[in-house]
């Protein structure tokens, strides 16, 4: 194959297991999770930080957690990882920035790295670390009082607001995230029963992958599932040991009859309830991306190529439709047909939303979200784009397949998509 100029390759990638709300990451900060993910991605890359210069660190995080160091996130993570690797220069001095595109933040960190590596010769970079992290369990209450005019350190009286829930409510368009899924699902002919059945399937697929992931310790070959996940072996804020290897939210016993009993969040069509929506969750994911020629010069092996990305907009009141124009736009850019794509990963923000996308794009379900999705695994928002891209890449490798597209709907009426090719 003829090598194209400034190809972007993934030389290392990893994600933490995802914790459920109030679960095993309840006393671990988003920054701590990011350090673990970046450290593992670098370890997998085999890069010698005393020899390879990290040109930029791109962070993604949406919700302020109780550690409240978000404004320093990329620099904090870079310096902490540098200390772990004994690096005193190449990572320690890497500039950092934070990206934000709501549910597409993880994709945005990949897109920013892609743009930096494929830039013109005067501005291009050779090696970029992208990561996304979120601990939704630790999201704060926010005091919304303004500072007093007469004293900058005093505040007016104001209520405390839930910073997490505020983000689910889009005031400009008088809509809620679940309301957009309800509307979009109804428009595409999705029923509540469809949502229950798909949600059960998400858990079943995630459960089967998890069981095979466990079995890989004693068996080899086809059971080598979920290689993007690494075992988290750390301590929490109190110094209590924490060791985990699995996504915590996966249910082994969920049923359609159980989901029917849950109260719908919106009564009209009843498409969204606690069991047919993505889980509030915690976790991090990271990638080390390089210019292919630079990796070749330094004999650094790579796993896949990032072929391209695309972002698009839709009516914010049917936000869940976002993957439809995002995937179509990306496939047009890359001159791909549906049959050229071996696997899809579509974030399951809501079952109704996913099913609408599946209908519009005529996605082959047997090749989409094959190891379950956010309904079972969780949607740690800023990390999700990276998480599903990492999982997609490793599943392509496991199957001996080549091309995959990861996509998600994005709050505010957007969609994002990234294409990876195994080399």
C-alpha positions as CSV (number, residue, x, y, z in Angstrom):
1,X,0.0,0.0,0.0
2,X,1.3,3.5,-0.9
3,X,1.9,5.5,2.2
4,X,0.1,8.9,2.3
5,X,1.8,12.0,3.6
6,X,1.4,12.6,7.3
7,X,-0.6,9.6,8.1
8,X,-1.7,9.5,11.8
9,X,-1.1,6.2,13.5
10,X,-2.0,4.9,17.0
11,X,1.0,3.5,18.7
12,X,-0.5,3.0,22.1
13,X,-4.1,2.9,23.5
14,X,-5.8,1.8,26.7
15,X,-8.8,2.4,28.8
16,X,-9.7,1.8,32.4
17,X,-12.6,-0.5,33.4
18,X,-15.6,1.7,33.8
19,X,-17.1,2.2,37.2
20,X,-20.8,2.7,37.9
21,X,-22.2,5.6,39.9
22,X,-20.9,5.5,43.5
23,X,-18.9,2.3,42.7
24,X,-15.3,1.4,42.8
25,X,-14.0,4.8,41.7
26,X,-16.1,6.8,44.2
27,X,-13.0,7.9,46.0
28,X,-10.7,8.2,42.9
29,X,-10.5,11.5,41.1
30,X,-10.9,12.0,37.4
31,X,-7.3,13.2,37.3
32,X,-6.1,10.0,39.0
33,X,-8.0,7.9,36.4
34,X,-6.4,9.9,33.6
35,X,-2.9,9.3,35.0
36,X,-3.6,5.5,35.0
37,X,-4.9,5.5,31.4
38,X,-2.1,7.7,30.0
39,X,0.6,5.6,31.8
40,X,-0.8,2.4,30.4
41,X,-1.1,3.8,26.8
42,X,2.5,4.9,27.0
43,X,3.6,1.6,28.4
44,X,1.8,-0.3,25.6
45,X,3.5,2.0,23.0
46,X,6.9,1.0,24.2
47,X,8.1,4.6,23.7
48,X,11.3,5.6,25.4
49,X,10.4,9.0,26.9
50,X,14.1,9.9,27.2
51,X,14.3,9.6,23.4
52,X,10.9,10.4,21.9
53,X,9.6,14.0,22.3
54,X,5.9,14.3,23.2
55,X,4.8,17.4,21.4
56,X,1.4,18.0,22.9
57,X,-1.0,16.6,25.5
58,X,-4.7,17.0,24.8
59,X,-7.1,16.4,27.7
60,X,-10.8,16.0,27.7
61,X,-13.0,16.5,30.9
62,X,-16.4,18.0,31.2
63,X,-17.6,17.9,34.8
64,X,-15.7,19.5,37.7
65,X,-15.2,16.8,40.3
66,X,-14.4,17.2,44.0
67,X,-10.6,17.4,43.3
68,X,-11.4,20.6,41.3
69,X,-8.1,20.7,39.3
70,X,-9.7,20.7,35.9
71,X,-8.0,23.9,34.7
72,X,-4.6,22.3,35.2
73,X,-5.6,18.8,34.0
74,X,-3.3,18.2,31.0
75,X,-0.3,19.6,32.8
76,X,-1.0,17.7,36.0
77,X,-1.4,14.4,34.2
78,X,1.7,14.9,32.0
79,X,3.9,15.8,35.0
80,X,2.6,13.0,37.2
81,X,3.1,10.4,34.4
82,X,6.5,11.8,33.7
83,X,7.4,11.3,37.3
84,X,6.2,7.7,37.1
85,X,8.4,7.0,34.1
86,X,11.4,8.9,35.5
87,X,11.2,11.4,32.6
88,X,12.6,14.8,33.4
89,X,12.2,16.4,29.9
90,X,10.3,15.1,27.0
91,X,6.9,14.6,28.6
92,X,7.4,17.0,31.5
93,X,7.8,19.9,29.2
94,X,5.0,18.9,26.7
95,X,2.4,21.7,26.3
96,X,-1.2,20.9,27.3
97,X,-4.7,21.9,26.3
98,X,-8.2,20.8,27.2
99,X,-10.8,20.1,24.5
100,X,-14.6,20.2,25.1
101,X,-17.3,18.9,22.8
102,X,-19.7,17.4,25.3
103,X,-20.3,13.7,24.5
104,X,-17.9,14.0,21.6
105,X,-15.0,15.3,23.7
106,X,-13.1,12.0,23.4
107,X,-13.4,12.2,19.6
108,X,-12.3,15.8,19.7
109,X,-9.0,15.0,21.4
110,X,-8.4,12.5,18.6
111,X,-9.4,15.1,16.0
112,X,-7.1,17.7,17.5
113,X,-4.2,15.3,17.5
114,X,-5.0,14.4,13.9
115,X,-5.0,18.0,12.8
116,X,-1.7,18.7,14.6
117,X,0.0,15.7,13.0
118,X,-1.3,16.4,9.5
119,X,-0.6,20.1,9.6
120,X,1.7,21.8,7.1
121,X,5.5,21.2,7.6
122,X,6.0,24.5,9.6
123,X,3.4,23.6,12.2
124,X,3.0,19.8,12.3
125,X,3.8,17.7,15.3
126,X,5.1,14.1,15.5
127,X,3.7,12.7,18.7
128,X,0.6,13.7,20.6
129,X,-1.1,12.1,23.7
130,X,-4.9,12.3,23.8
131,X,-6.9,11.4,26.8
132,X,-10.4,11.8,28.2
133,X,-11.5,11.3,31.8
134,X,-14.6,11.7,33.9
135,X,-15.7,10.9,37.4
136,X,-19.4,11.6,37.3
137,X,-19.8,10.2,40.8
138,X,-17.8,13.1,42.2
139,X,-19.6,15.9,40.3
140,X,-20.2,18.9,42.5
141,X,-23.1,21.0,43.6
142,X,-22.5,24.5,42.3
143,X,-23.3,27.7,44.2
144,X,-24.6,30.1,41.5
145,X,-24.4,33.3,43.5
146,X,-22.5,36.2,41.8
147,X,-19.6,37.8,43.6
148,X,-20.6,41.0,45.3
149,X,-19.6,44.3,43.7
150,X,-18.2,45.7,46.9
151,X,-16.1,42.6,47.9
152,X,-14.7,40.1,45.4
153,X,-14.5,37.4,48.2
154,X,-18.2,37.6,49.2
155,X,-21.2,36.2,47.3
156,X,-24.8,37.0,46.9
157,X,-27.3,34.4,48.2
158,X,-28.2,31.8,45.6
159,X,-29.4,28.2,45.4
160,X,-27.0,25.2,45.0
161,X,-27.4,23.5,41.6
162,X,-26.5,20.0,40.6
163,X,-23.7,20.5,38.1
164,X,-24.3,17.1,36.5
165,X,-28.1,17.6,36.0
166,X,-27.6,21.1,34.7
167,X,-25.8,19.7,31.7
168,X,-28.7,17.4,30.8
169,X,-31.0,20.4,30.4
170,X,-30.6,22.5,27.2
171,X,-32.3,25.7,28.1
172,X,-31.8,27.4,24.7
173,X,-34.1,24.8,23.1
174,X,-36.2,24.0,26.1
175,X,-35.3,20.3,26.0
176,X,-33.7,17.6,28.1
177,X,-31.3,14.9,26.9
178,X,-33.9,12.1,27.5
179,X,-36.6,14.1,25.8
180,X,-34.5,14.4,22.6
181,X,-34.2,10.6,22.6
182,X,-37.9,10.1,23.1
183,X,-38.7,12.5,20.2
184,X,-36.2,11.0,17.8
185,X,-37.1,7.4,18.6
186,X,-40.8,8.2,18.1
187,X,-40.0,9.9,14.7
188,X,-38.2,6.8,13.5
189,X,-40.8,4.3,14.6
190,X,-39.0,2.9,17.7
191,X,-41.3,1.4,20.4
192,X,-40.8,0.9,24.1
193,X,-40.6,-2.8,23.6
194,X,-37.8,-2.3,21.0
195,X,-35.9,-0.3,23.7
196,X,-36.3,-3.0,26.3
197,X,-35.1,-5.7,24.0
198,X,-32.1,-3.8,22.8
199,X,-31.1,-2.8,26.3
200,X,-31.1,-6.5,27.3
201,X,-29.0,-7.3,24.3
202,X,-26.5,-4.6,25.3
203,X,-26.1,-6.2,28.7
204,X,-25.9,-9.7,27.2
205,X,-23.2,-8.8,24.8
206,X,-21.2,-7.0,27.4
207,X,-21.6,-9.9,29.8
208,X,-20.4,-12.4,27.2
209,X,-17.4,-10.3,26.3
210,X,-16.6,-9.9,30.0
211,X,-16.8,-13.6,30.6
212,X,-14.5,-14.2,27.7
213,X,-12.2,-11.4,28.8
214,X,-11.8,-13.3,32.1
215,X,-11.3,-16.6,30.4
216,X,-8.4,-15.1,28.4
217,X,-6.2,-15.5,31.5
218,X,-6.4,-19.3,31.1
219,X,-7.1,-19.6,27.4
220,X,-5.7,-18.1,24.2
221,X,-6.9,-17.5,20.7
222,X,-10.5,-16.4,20.0
223,X,-11.2,-15.7,23.7
224,X,-8.8,-12.7,23.8
225,X,-11.6,-10.2,24.3
226,X,-11.5,-6.6,25.4
227,X,-7.8,-6.0,25.2
228,X,-8.3,-2.3,25.4
229,X,-9.1,-2.6,29.1
230,X,-6.2,-2.9,31.6
231,X,-6.3,-3.9,35.2
232,X,-6.4,-0.9,37.5
233,X,-4.2,-1.6,40.5
234,X,-4.0,1.5,42.6
235,X,-5.1,3.0,46.0
236,X,-7.9,5.4,46.7
237,X,-7.7,8.7,48.5
238,X,-7.7,6.9,51.9
239,X,-4.9,4.6,50.8
240,X,-7.2,1.6,50.4
241,X,-6.1,-0.8,47.7
242,X,-8.3,-0.9,44.5
243,X,-7.8,-3.6,41.9
244,X,-10.4,-4.1,39.2
245,X,-10.4,-5.5,35.6
246,X,-14.1,-5.3,34.6
247,X,-16.7,-2.8,33.7
248,X,-18.8,-2.5,36.8
249,X,-22.2,-1.6,35.4
250,X,-22.7,-4.8,33.4
251,X,-25.8,-6.7,34.6
252,X,-25.9,-10.5,34.3
253,X,-29.5,-10.9,35.1
254,X,-31.5,-8.1,33.4
255,X,-34.7,-9.0,31.6
256,X,-37.3,-7.4,29.4
257,X,-40.0,-7.9,32.0
258,X,-37.8,-6.1,34.6
259,X,-37.3,-3.1,32.3
260,X,-41.0,-2.9,31.6
261,X,-41.6,-2.2,35.4
262,X,-39.4,0.9,35.5
263,X,-41.0,4.3,35.4
264,X,-40.7,6.1,32.1
265,X,-38.9,9.4,32.3
266,X,-41.4,10.8,29.7
267,X,-44.8,9.3,29.7
268,X,-46.0,10.0,26.1
269,X,-44.2,7.1,24.4
270,X,-42.3,5.6,27.4
271,X,-39.1,5.0,25.4
272,X,-36.7,6.2,28.1
273,X,-36.3,4.9,31.6
274,X,-33.4,4.1,33.9
275,X,-32.8,0.8,32.2
276,X,-32.9,2.0,28.6
277,X,-30.5,4.9,29.1
278,X,-26.7,5.0,29.4
279,X,-25.3,4.7,32.9
280,X,-23.8,7.6,34.8
281,X,-20.2,6.3,35.2
282,X,-16.6,7.0,35.8
283,X,-13.4,6.1,33.9
284,X,-10.7,7.2,31.5
285,X,-9.1,6.3,28.1
286,X,-6.0,7.4,26.4
287,X,-4.1,7.2,23.0
288,X,-0.6,7.9,21.9
289,X,-0.7,9.1,18.3
290,X,2.2,9.7,15.9
291,X,3.1,10.7,12.4
292,X,3.6,7.4,10.6
293,X,6.9,8.4,9.1
294,X,8.2,9.6,12.4
295,X,7.2,6.3,14.0
296,X,9.0,4.4,11.2
297,X,12.1,6.5,11.6
298,X,12.3,5.6,15.3
299,X,11.2,1.9,14.8
300,X,8.0,2.4,16.9
301,X,5.3,-0.1,15.9
302,X,1.8,1.0,15.5
303,X,-1.6,-0.7,15.8
304,X,-3.9,1.3,13.4
305,X,-4.3,4.4,11.4
306,X,-6.8,7.2,12.1
307,X,-8.2,7.6,8.6
308,X,-10.3,10.7,9.4
309,X,-13.0,12.2,11.4
310,X,-16.2,14.3,10.9
311,X,-18.5,16.4,13.0
312,X,-22.0,17.4,12.0
313,X,-25.1,19.1,13.3
314,X,-28.8,18.1,13.6
315,X,-31.9,19.7,15.2
316,X,-31.0,19.9,18.9
317,X,-34.4,18.6,19.9
318,X,-33.5,15.3,18.2
319,X,-29.9,15.4,19.3
320,X,-29.6,11.6,19.1
321,X,-29.7,11.6,15.3
322,X,-26.2,13.1,15.3
323,X,-24.3,9.9,14.2
324,X,-26.3,9.8,11.0
325,X,-24.9,12.9,9.3
326,X,-21.5,12.4,11.1
327,X,-21.1,8.9,9.7
328,X,-22.4,9.8,6.3
329,X,-20.1,12.8,6.1
330,X,-17.1,10.7,7.1
331,X,-17.8,7.9,4.7
332,X,-18.2,10.5,1.9
333,X,-14.8,12.1,2.8
334,X,-13.1,8.7,2.8
335,X,-15.0,7.3,-0.2
336,X,-16.3,4.4,1.8
337,X,-19.4,2.3,1.2
338,X,-21.3,0.5,4.0
339,X,-19.8,-2.8,2.9
340,X,-16.3,-1.4,3.4
341,X,-16.8,-1.0,7.1
342,X,-16.2,-4.2,9.2
343,X,-17.4,-2.9,12.6
344,X,-19.3,0.1,13.9
345,X,-19.4,1.4,17.5
346,X,-22.3,3.8,18.1
347,X,-22.6,5.2,21.6
348,X,-25.8,4.1,23.3
349,X,-26.8,7.3,24.9
350,X,-30.3,5.9,25.0
351,X,-31.7,2.8,23.4
352,X,-34.3,4.9,21.5
353,X,-31.5,7.1,20.1
354,X,-29.3,4.2,19.0
355,X,-32.3,2.4,17.4
356,X,-33.2,5.5,15.4
357,X,-29.7,5.7,14.1
358,X,-29.6,2.0,13.3
359,X,-32.8,2.4,11.3
360,X,-31.7,5.5,9.4
361,X,-28.3,4.1,8.5
362,X,-29.5,0.5,8.1
363,X,-26.6,-0.6,10.3
364,X,-26.0,-4.3,10.5
365,X,-26.6,-5.1,14.1
366,X,-24.4,-8.2,14.0
367,X,-21.4,-5.9,13.3
368,X,-22.4,-3.0,15.6
369,X,-21.6,-2.7,19.3
370,X,-20.7,-6.3,19.3
371,X,-19.4,-6.2,22.9
372,X,-22.3,-4.1,24.3
373,X,-22.5,-0.4,24.7
374,X,-23.1,2.4,27.1
375,X,-26.5,1.1,28.3
376,X,-24.5,-1.8,29.9
377,X,-21.0,-0.4,30.2
378,X,-21.6,3.3,31.0
379,X,-21.2,6.7,29.4
380,X,-18.3,8.5,31.2
381,X,-19.0,11.5,29.0
382,X,-15.7,13.1,28.2
383,X,-13.9,9.7,27.8
384,X,-16.6,8.0,25.8
385,X,-15.3,8.8,22.3
386,X,-11.9,7.5,23.2
387,X,-13.2,4.5,25.0
388,X,-15.3,3.3,22.1
389,X,-12.5,3.9,19.6
390,X,-10.0,2.0,21.8
391,X,-12.5,-0.9,22.1
392,X,-13.3,-0.8,18.4
393,X,-9.6,-0.9,17.4
394,X,-8.8,-3.9,19.6
395,X,-12.0,-5.8,18.4
396,X,-10.9,-5.2,14.8
397,X,-7.5,-6.7,15.6
398,X,-9.0,-9.6,17.4
399,X,-11.2,-10.5,14.4
400,X,-8.6,-9.9,11.8
401,X,-10.7,-7.2,10.3
402,X,-9.6,-3.8,8.9
403,X,-11.9,-0.9,9.0
404,X,-14.1,0.5,11.8
405,X,-16.2,3.6,12.5
406,X,-16.9,4.9,16.0
407,X,-19.6,7.6,16.5
408,X,-21.8,9.3,19.1
409,X,-24.5,11.8,19.3
410,X,-23.5,15.0,21.0
411,X,-25.5,17.4,23.2
412,X,-26.6,20.6,21.5
413,X,-27.5,18.8,18.3
414,X,-24.2,17.4,17.0
415,X,-22.7,14.1,16.0
416,X,-19.1,13.0,15.7
417,X,-17.4,10.0,14.0
418,X,-13.8,8.7,13.7
419,X,-12.6,6.0,11.3
420,X,-9.7,3.6,12.2
421,X,-8.0,1.1,9.9
422,X,-5.8,-1.7,11.2
423,X,-2.4,-1.8,9.5
